[in-house]
Amino acid sequence: MAGAADTPLDSIIVGGGPAGLTAAIYLARYRRRFLVIDAGAPRAAWIPLSHNHAGFPDGVTGMDLLARMRAQAKRYGAPVERGCVASLRKSGELFVARTEAGDEVAARTAVMATGVIDVEPVLPNLYQAVQRGLIRHCPICDGFEVIGQRIGVLGHGADAVGDALWMRTYTDDVTLLTLGEPLGLSDGDRRRLAGRGIRAVEQPVAEVHAEAGRIAALTTAAGERLAFDTLYSALGAVPRTDPARPAGARTGASGRFEVDAHCRTDVEGLFAIGDVVEGLNQISVAMGHAAIAATTIHRTLLKEEGRL
């Protein structure tokens, strides 16, 4: 693997999704020596068609967007290698990334662009259902596409309530399904749901009904059949911060990295960008993080090198 410990790079980027690839494009154009280590499982690859990403008025699939970004990074010579980083530690002034295959690479700075893993509902043919828009994850991204439809929001707790209330922007027919988990809400939150006409169903789902290859209804353990046009998963997400635990960067209440305005963690030289950072999970935000982090890295290194 490029960048052995005796020839440190300027930076290691952990993750090859929209955040990591944008950082790679910037650093390549800044003529920096770096390496992207990509596990090959970006969350963006699940996007069937995004209509709110600027510059694509007819929408863009996650796979197409990633392919375009990889091609752009390659055009400027950005090195991207397949691998899964098991640990990222700081050794003196350098960061050392060790892959699950046992390879090591060292660099003066490091960028965590590892994203999050969605907690998925246990339903049949999940990937195909997501690709067809029958199960969605982001009401910010595609709420507009379900105007007037019958929506089921899968989840429990305050976050699920927030998503259910958000969906009332687009439709009057919203049901919150906890999949058998306790709703776990205050009386005030229950009143908020009732005030917006949102029913909460705390029964487990006993059966999933499909018609013409799509999820059409759910039957609860109590025998009630509930029909929907689209289901939203509001079960949360797990940030991929584990590889950087040896480096000791601080995380917030959600388990994501806390960063400053320049996407710097509290560990000098370690940056975090995209969904793994506290804030809004959007591709455009991740790309903005990447531009800021890469530019900060370049400027910092220029100063250290006495060139600025």
Contacts in CASP RR format, 6 or more apart in sequence:
PFRMAT RR
TARGET T0000
AUTHOR 0000-0000-0000
METHOD contacts of the structure
MODEL  1
MAGAADTPLDSIIVGGGPAGLTAAIYLARYRRRFLVIDAGAPRAAWIPLS
HNHAGFPDGVTGMDLLARMRAQAKRYGAPVERGCVASLRKSGELFVARTE
AGDEVAARTAVMATGVIDVEPVLPNLYQAVQRGLIRHCPICDGFEVIGQR
IGVLGHGADAVGDALWMRTYTDDVTLLTLGEPLGLSDGDRRRLAGRGIRA
VEQPVAEVHAEAGRIAALTTAAGERLAFDTLYSALGAVPRTDPARPAGAR
TGASGRFEVDAHCRTDVEGLFAIGDVVEGLNQISVAMGHAAIAATTIHRT
LLKEEGRL
1 35 0 8 1.000
1 81 0 8 1.000
1 99 0 8 1.000
1 103 0 8 1.000
1 104 0 8 1.000
1 105 0 8 1.000
2 9 0 8 1.000
2 35 0 8 1.000
2 79 0 8 1.000
2 81 0 8 1.000
2 105 0 8 1.000
3 9 0 8 1.000
3 35 0 8 1.000
3 105 0 8 1.000
3 106 0 8 1.000
3 107 0 8 1.000
4 104 0 8 1.000
4 105 0 8 1.000
4 106 0 8 1.000
5 94 0 8 1.000
5 96 0 8 1.000
5 104 0 8 1.000
5 105 0 8 1.000
5 106 0 8 1.000
8 94 0 8 1.000
8 106 0 8 1.000
8 107 0 8 1.000
8 108 0 8 1.000
9 33 0 8 1.000
9 34 0 8 1.000
9 35 0 8 1.000
9 105 0 8 1.000
9 106 0 8 1.000
9 107 0 8 1.000
9 108 0 8 1.000
10 27 0 8 1.000
10 32 0 8 1.000
10 33 0 8 1.000
10 34 0 8 1.000
10 107 0 8 1.000
10 108 0 8 1.000
10 109 0 8 1.000
10 297 0 8 1.000
10 301 0 8 1.000
11 27 0 8 1.000
11 32 0 8 1.000
11 34 0 8 1.000
11 35 0 8 1.000
11 107 0 8 1.000
11 108 0 8 1.000
11 109 0 8 1.000
11 110 0 8 1.000
11 111 0 8 1.000
11 297 0 8 1.000
12 34 0 8 1.000
12 35 0 8 1.000
12 37 0 8 1.000
12 88 0 8 1.000
12 95 0 8 1.000
12 97 0 8 1.000
12 105 0 8 1.000
12 106 0 8 1.000
12 107 0 8 1.000
12 109 0 8 1.000
12 110 0 8 1.000
12 111 0 8 1.000
13 20 0 8 1.000
13 23 0 8 1.000
13 24 0 8 1.000
13 27 0 8 1.000
13 34 0 8 1.000
13 35 0 8 1.000
13 36 0 8 1.000
13 37 0 8 1.000
13 110 0 8 1.000
13 111 0 8 1.000
13 113 0 8 1.000
14 37 0 8 1.000
14 85 0 8 1.000
14 88 0 8 1.000
14 97 0 8 1.000
14 110 0 8 1.000
14 111 0 8 1.000
14 112 0 8 1.000
14 113 0 8 1.000
14 114 0 8 1.000
14 243 0 8 1.000
14 244 0 8 1.000
15 36 0 8 1.000
15 37 0 8 1.000
15 38 0 8 1.000
15 39 0 8 1.000
15 42 0 8 1.000
15 85 0 8 1.000
15 112 0 8 1.000
15 113 0 8 1.000
15 114 0 8 1.000
15 115 0 8 1.000
16 24 0 8 1.000
16 36 0 8 1.000
16 38 0 8 1.000
16 39 0 8 1.000
16 40 0 8 1.000
16 42 0 8 1.000
16 80 0 8 1.000
16 113 0 8 1.000
17 38 0 8 1.000
17 42 0 8 1.000
17 43 0 8 1.000
17 44 0 8 1.000
17 66 0 8 1.000
17 69 0 8 1.000
17 113 0 8 1.000
17 115 0 8 1.000
17 286 0 8 1.000
18 42 0 8 1.000
18 44 0 8 1.000
18 65 0 8 1.000
18 66 0 8 1.000
18 69 0 8 1.000
18 274 0 8 1.000
18 283 0 8 1.000
18 286 0 8 1.000
18 287 0 8 1.000
18 290 0 8 1.000
19 113 0 8 1.000
19 115 0 8 1.000
19 273 0 8 1.000
19 274 0 8 1.000
19 275 0 8 1.000
19 286 0 8 1.000
19 287 0 8 1.000
19 289 0 8 1.000
19 290 0 8 1.000
20 36 0 8 1.000
20 111 0 8 1.000
20 113 0 8 1.000
20 273 0 8 1.000
20 286 0 8 1.000
20 290 0 8 1.000
21 36 0 8 1.000
21 66 0 8 1.000
21 69 0 8 1.000
21 70 0 8 1.000
21 72 0 8 1.000
21 73 0 8 1.000
21 78 0 8 1.000
21 80 0 8 1.000
21 290 0 8 1.000
22 69 0 8 1.000
22 286 0 8 1.000
22 287 0 8 1.000
22 288 0 8 1.000
22 290 0 8 1.000
22 291 0 8 1.000
22 294 0 8 1.000
23 111 0 8 1.000
23 113 0 8 1.000
23 273 0 8 1.000
23 290 0 8 1.000
23 291 0 8 1.000
23 293 0 8 1.000
23 294 0 8 1.000
24 34 0 8 1.000
24 36 0 8 1.000
24 73 0 8 1.000
24 78 0 8 1.000
24 80 0 8 1.000
25 69 0 8 1.000
25 72 0 8 1.000
25 73 0 8 1.000
25 76 0 8 1.000
25 78 0 8 1.000
26 290 0 8 1.000
26 291 0 8 1.000
26 294 0 8 1.000
26 295 0 8 1.000
26 298 0 8 1.000
27 34 0 8 1.000
27 78 0 8 1.000
27 294 0 8 1.000
27 297 0 8 1.000
27 298 0 8 1.000
28 34 0 8 1.000
28 73 0 8 1.000
28 76 0 8 1.000
28 77 0 8 1.000
28 78 0 8 1.000
29 76 0 8 1.000
30 294 0 8 1.000
30 295 0 8 1.000
30 298 0 8 1.000
32 297 0 8 1.000
32 298 0 8 1.000
32 301 0 8 1.000
34 78 0 8 1.000
34 79 0 8 1.000
34 107 0 8 1.000
35 79 0 8 1.000
35 80 0 8 1.000
35 81 0 8 1.000
35 105 0 8 1.000
35 107 0 8 1.000
36 73 0 8 1.000
36 78 0 8 1.000
36 79 0 8 1.000
36 80 0 8 1.000
36 81 0 8 1.000
37 81 0 8 1.000
37 83 0 8 1.000
37 84 0 8 1.000
37 85 0 8 1.000
37 97 0 8 1.000
37 99 0 8 1.000
37 105 0 8 1.000
38 80 0 8 1.000
38 81 0 8 1.000
38 82 0 8 1.000
38 83 0 8 1.000
39 82 0 8 1.000
39 83 0 8 1.000
39 84 0 8 1.000
39 85 0 8 1.000
40 82 0 8 1.000
40 83 0 8 1.000
42 66 0 8 1.000
43 115 0 8 1.000
43 116 0 8 1.000
43 117 0 8 1.000
43 118 0 8 1.000
43 275 0 8 1.000
44 62 0 8 1.000
44 65 0 8 1.000
44 66 0 8 1.000
44 283 0 8 1.000
45 62 0 8 1.000
45 63 0 8 1.000
45 66 0 8 1.000
46 62 0 8 1.000
46 127 0 8 1.000
46 130 0 8 1.000
46 131 0 8 1.000
46 137 0 8 1.000
47 61 0 8 1.000
47 62 0 8 1.000
47 65 0 8 1.000
47 141 0 8 1.000
48 61 0 8 1.000
48 62 0 8 1.000
48 130 0 8 1.000
48 131 0 8 1.000
48 132 0 8 1.000
48 133 0 8 1.000
49 59 0 8 1.000
49 60 0 8 1.000
49 61 0 8 1.000
50 56 0 8 1.000
50 59 0 8 1.000
50 60 0 8 1.000
50 61 0 8 1.000
50 62 0 8 1.000
50 65 0 8 1.000
50 141 0 8 1.000
50 142 0 8 1.000
50 283 0 8 1.000
51 59 0 8 1.000
51 141 0 8 1.000
51 142 0 8 1.000
51 144 0 8 1.000
51 145 0 8 1.000
52 140 0 8 1.000
52 141 0 8 1.000
52 142 0 8 1.000
52 144 0 8 1.000
53 59 0 8 1.000
53 60 0 8 1.000
53 65 0 8 1.000
53 283 0 8 1.000
53 284 0 8 1.000
54 284 0 8 1.000
56 65 0 8 1.000
65 283 0 8 1.000
70 80 0 8 1.000
73 80 0 8 1.000
74 80 0 8 1.000
83 99 0 8 1.000
83 100 0 8 1.000
83 101 0 8 1.000
84 99 0 8 1.000
84 100 0 8 1.000
85 97 0 8 1.000
85 98 0 8 1.000
85 99 0 8 1.000
85 100 0 8 1.000
85 114 0 8 1.000
85 243 0 8 1.000
86 98 0 8 1.000
86 99 0 8 1.000
86 100 0 8 1.000
86 102 0 8 1.000
86 243 0 8 1.000
87 97 0 8 1.000
87 98 0 8 1.000
87 243 0 8 1.000
87 245 0 8 1.000
87 246 0 8 1.000
88 95 0 8 1.000
88 96 0 8 1.000
88 97 0 8 1.000
88 98 0 8 1.000
88 110 0 8 1.000
88 112 0 8 1.000
88 243 0 8 1.000
88 244 0 8 1.000
88 246 0 8 1.000
88 247 0 8 1.000
88 270 0 8 1.000
89 95 0 8 1.000
89 96 0 8 1.000
89 98 0 8 1.000
89 246 0 8 1.000
89 247 0 8 1.000
90 96 0 8 1.000
90 246 0 8 1.000
90 247 0 8 1.000
90 267 0 8 1.000
90 270 0 8 1.000
91 106 0 8 1.000
93 108 0 8 1.000
94 106 0 8 1.000
94 107 0 8 1.000
94 108 0 8 1.000
95 106 0 8 1.000
95 107 0 8 1.000
95 108 0 8 1.000
95 109 0 8 1.000
95 110 0 8 1.000
95 247 0 8 1.000
95 269 0 8 1.000
95 270 0 8 1.000
96 104 0 8 1.000
96 105 0 8 1.000
96 106 0 8 1.000
97 104 0 8 1.000
97 105 0 8 1.000
97 106 0 8 1.000
97 107 0 8 1.000
97 110 0 8 1.000
97 243 0 8 1.000
98 104 0 8 1.000
108 269 0 8 1.000
108 301 0 8 1.000
108 304 0 8 1.000
109 269 0 8 1.000
109 270 0 8 1.000
109 271 0 8 1.000
109 297 0 8 1.000
109 300 0 8 1.000
109 301 0 8 1.000
110 244 0 8 1.000
110 247 0 8 1.000
110 269 0 8 1.000
110 270 0 8 1.000
110 271 0 8 1.000
111 270 0 8 1.000
111 271 0 8 1.000
111 272 0 8 1.000
111 273 0 8 1.000
111 293 0 8 1.000
111 294 0 8 1.000
111 297 0 8 1.000
112 241 0 8 1.000
112 243 0 8 1.000
112 244 0 8 1.000
112 249 0 8 1.000
112 257 0 8 1.000
112 265 0 8 1.000
112 270 0 8 1.000
112 271 0 8 1.000
112 272 0 8 1.000
112 273 0 8 1.000
112 276 0 8 1.000
113 272 0 8 1.000
113 273 0 8 1.000
113 274 0 8 1.000
113 276 0 8 1.000
113 286 0 8 1.000
113 290 0 8 1.000
114 239 0 8 1.000
114 240 0 8 1.000
114 241 0 8 1.000
114 243 0 8 1.000
114 244 0 8 1.000
114 276 0 8 1.000
115 239 0 8 1.000
115 240 0 8 1.000
115 274 0 8 1.000
115 275 0 8 1.000
115 276 0 8 1.000
116 237 0 8 1.000
116 238 0 8 1.000
116 239 0 8 1.000
116 240 0 8 1.000
116 256 0 8 1.000
116 275 0 8 1.000
116 276 0 8 1.000
116 281 0 8 1.000
117 237 0 8 1.000
117 238 0 8 1.000
117 240 0 8 1.000
118 137 0 8 1.000
118 233 0 8 1.000
118 235 0 8 1.000
118 236 0 8 1.000
118 237 0 8 1.000
119 233 0 8 1.000
119 235 0 8 1.000
119 236 0 8 1.000
119 237 0 8 1.000
119 238 0 8 1.000
120 126 0 8 1.000
120 233 0 8 1.000
120 235 0 8 1.000
121 135 0 8 1.000
121 154 0 8 1.000
121 179 0 8 1.000
121 231 0 8 1.000
121 233 0 8 1.000
121 235 0 8 1.000
122 179 0 8 1.000
123 129 0 8 1.000
123 135 0 8 1.000
123 208 0 8 1.000
123 215 0 8 1.000
123 231 0 8 1.000
124 208 0 8 1.000
124 210 0 8 1.000
126 135 0 8 1.000
129 135 0 8 1.000
129 214 0 8 1.000
129 215 0 8 1.000
130 136 0 8 1.000
130 137 0 8 1.000
132 214 0 8 1.000
133 230 0 8 1.000
134 214 0 8 1.000
134 215 0 8 1.000
134 230 0 8 1.000
134 231 0 8 1.000
135 215 0 8 1.000
135 230 0 8 1.000
135 231 0 8 1.000
135 232 0 8 1.000
135 233 0 8 1.000
136 142 0 8 1.000
136 143 0 8 1.000
136 146 0 8 1.000
136 230 0 8 1.000
136 231 0 8 1.000
136 232 0 8 1.000
136 233 0 8 1.000
137 232 0 8 1.000
137 233 0 8 1.000
138 281 0 8 1.000
139 163 0 8 1.000
139 166 0 8 1.000
139 167 0 8 1.000
139 232 0 8 1.000
140 166 0 8 1.000
140 280 0 8 1.000
140 282 0 8 1.000
141 282 0 8 1.000
143 167 0 8 1.000
143 169 0 8 1.000
143 170 0 8 1.000
144 170 0 8 1.000
146 167 0 8 1.000
146 170 0 8 1.000
146 171 0 8 1.000
146 229 0 8 1.000
146 230 0 8 1.000
147 170 0 8 1.000
147 171 0 8 1.000
148 170 0 8 1.000
148 171 0 8 1.000
148 172 0 8 1.000
148 173 0 8 1.000
149 170 0 8 1.000
149 171 0 8 1.000
149 173 0 8 1.000
149 229 0 8 1.000
149 230 0 8 1.000
150 171 0 8 1.000
150 173 0 8 1.000
150 175 0 8 1.000
150 227 0 8 1.000
150 228 0 8 1.000
150 229 0 8 1.000
150 230 0 8 1.000
151 167 0 8 1.000
151 170 0 8 1.000
151 171 0 8 1.000
151 173 0 8 1.000
151 174 0 8 1.000
151 175 0 8 1.000
151 228 0 8 1.000
151 229 0 8 1.000
151 230 0 8 1.000
151 231 0 8 1.000
151 232 0 8 1.000
152 174 0 8 1.000
152 175 0 8 1.000
152 176 0 8 1.000
152 177 0 8 1.000
152 226 0 8 1.000
152 228 0 8 1.000
152 230 0 8 1.000
152 231 0 8 1.000
152 232 0 8 1.000
153 160 0 8 1.000
153 163 0 8 1.000
153 164 0 8 1.000
153 167 0 8 1.000
153 174 0 8 1.000
153 175 0 8 1.000
153 176 0 8 1.000
153 177 0 8 1.000
153 231 0 8 1.000
153 232 0 8 1.000
153 234 0 8 1.000
154 160 0 8 1.000
154 177 0 8 1.000
154 179 0 8 1.000
154 231 0 8 1.000
154 232 0 8 1.000
154 233 0 8 1.000
154 234 0 8 1.000
154 235 0 8 1.000
155 176 0 8 1.000
155 177 0 8 1.000
155 178 0 8 1.000
155 179 0 8 1.000
155 181 0 8 1.000
155 233 0 8 1.000
155 234 0 8 1.000
155 235 0 8 1.000
156 178 0 8 1.000
156 179 0 8 1.000
156 181 0 8 1.000
156 182 0 8 1.000
156 183 0 8 1.000
156 184 0 8 1.000
157 183 0 8 1.000
157 184 0 8 1.000
157 185 0 8 1.000
157 189 0 8 1.000
158 185 0 8 1.000
158 189 0 8 1.000
159 234 0 8 1.000
159 236 0 8 1.000
160 176 0 8 1.000
160 178 0 8 1.000
160 234 0 8 1.000
160 235 0 8 1.000
161 176 0 8 1.000
161 185 0 8 1.000
161 189 0 8 1.000
161 192 0 8 1.000
161 193 0 8 1.000
162 234 0 8 1.000
163 232 0 8 1.000
163 234 0 8 1.000
164 174 0 8 1.000
164 176 0 8 1.000
164 193 0 8 1.000
164 198 0 8 1.000
164 234 0 8 1.000
165 192 0 8 1.000
165 193 0 8 1.000
165 196 0 8 1.000
165 198 0 8 1.000
167 174 0 8 1.000
167 232 0 8 1.000
168 174 0 8 1.000
168 196 0 8 1.000
168 197 0 8 1.000
168 198 0 8 1.000
172 197 0 8 1.000
174 196 0 8 1.000
174 197 0 8 1.000
174 198 0 8 1.000
175 198 0 8 1.000
175 199 0 8 1.000
175 200 0 8 1.000
175 201 0 8 1.000
175 226 0 8 1.000
175 228 0 8 1.000
176 183 0 8 1.000
176 193 0 8 1.000
176 198 0 8 1.000
176 199 0 8 1.000
176 200 0 8 1.000
176 201 0 8 1.000
177 201 0 8 1.000
177 205 0 8 1.000
177 218 0 8 1.000
177 226 0 8 1.000
178 200 0 8 1.000
178 201 0 8 1.000
178 202 0 8 1.000
179 204 0 8 1.000
179 205 0 8 1.000
180 202 0 8 1.000
180 203 0 8 1.000
180 204 0 8 1.000
180 205 0 8 1.000
180 221 0 8 1.000
181 202 0 8 1.000
182 202 0 8 1.000
183 190 0 8 1.000
183 200 0 8 1.000
183 202 0 8 1.000
185 193 0 8 1.000
185 200 0 8 1.000
190 200 0 8 1.000
193 199 0 8 1.000
193 200 0 8 1.000
201 220 0 8 1.000
201 224 0 8 1.000
201 226 0 8 1.000
203 220 0 8 1.000
203 221 0 8 1.000
203 222 0 8 1.000
203 224 0 8 1.000
204 220 0 8 1.000
204 221 0 8 1.000
205 218 0 8 1.000
205 219 0 8 1.000
205 220 0 8 1.000
205 221 0 8 1.000
206 219 0 8 1.000
206 220 0 8 1.000
206 221 0 8 1.000
206 223 0 8 1.000
207 218 0 8 1.000
207 219 0 8 1.000
208 215 0 8 1.000
208 217 0 8 1.000
208 218 0 8 1.000
208 219 0 8 1.000
209 215 0 8 1.000
209 216 0 8 1.000
209 217 0 8 1.000
209 218 0 8 1.000
209 219 0 8 1.000
209 225 0 8 1.000
210 216 0 8 1.000
215 228 0 8 1.000
215 231 0 8 1.000
216 227 0 8 1.000
216 228 0 8 1.000
217 225 0 8 1.000
217 226 0 8 1.000
217 227 0 8 1.000
217 228 0 8 1.000
218 225 0 8 1.000
218 226 0 8 1.000
218 228 0 8 1.000
219 225 0 8 1.000
219 226 0 8 1.000
220 226 0 8 1.000
237 275 0 8 1.000
237 281 0 8 1.000
239 251 0 8 1.000
239 254 0 8 1.000
239 255 0 8 1.000
239 256 0 8 1.000
239 257 0 8 1.000
239 275 0 8 1.000
239 276 0 8 1.000
240 276 0 8 1.000
241 249 0 8 1.000
241 251 0 8 1.000
241 255 0 8 1.000
241 256 0 8 1.000
241 257 0 8 1.000
241 276 0 8 1.000
244 257 0 8 1.000
244 270 0 8 1.000
244 272 0 8 1.000
247 267 0 8 1.000
247 270 0 8 1.000
248 267 0 8 1.000
249 257 0 8 1.000
249 265 0 8 1.000
249 266 0 8 1.000
249 267 0 8 1.000
249 270 0 8 1.000
249 272 0 8 1.000
250 257 0 8 1.000
250 258 0 8 1.000
250 265 0 8 1.000
250 266 0 8 1.000
251 257 0 8 1.000
251 258 0 8 1.000
252 258 0 8 1.000
252 278 0 8 1.000
254 278 0 8 1.000
256 275 0 8 1.000
256 276 0 8 1.000
256 277 0 8 1.000
256 278 0 8 1.000
256 279 0 8 1.000
257 265 0 8 1.000
257 272 0 8 1.000
257 276 0 8 1.000
257 277 0 8 1.000
257 278 0 8 1.000
258 265 0 8 1.000
258 266 0 8 1.000
258 277 0 8 1.000
258 278 0 8 1.000
259 265 0 8 1.000
259 271 0 8 1.000
259 272 0 8 1.000
259 277 0 8 1.000
259 278 0 8 1.000
261 292 0 8 1.000
262 271 0 8 1.000
262 292 0 8 1.000
262 293 0 8 1.000
262 296 0 8 1.000
263 271 0 8 1.000
263 272 0 8 1.000
263 273 0 8 1.000
263 277 0 8 1.000
263 289 0 8 1.000
263 292 0 8 1.000
263 293 0 8 1.000
263 296 0 8 1.000
264 270 0 8 1.000
264 271 0 8 1.000
264 293 0 8 1.000
264 296 0 8 1.000
265 271 0 8 1.000
265 272 0 8 1.000
269 297 0 8 1.000
269 300 0 8 1.000
271 293 0 8 1.000
271 296 0 8 1.000
271 297 0 8 1.000
272 293 0 8 1.000
273 286 0 8 1.000
273 288 0 8 1.000
273 289 0 8 1.000
273 290 0 8 1.000
273 292 0 8 1.000
273 293 0 8 1.000
274 281 0 8 1.000
274 285 0 8 1.000
274 286 0 8 1.000
274 289 0 8 1.000
274 290 0 8 1.000
275 281 0 8 1.000
275 286 0 8 1.000
277 289 0 8 1.000
279 285 0 8 1.000
299 308 0 8 1.000
302 308 0 8 1.000
END
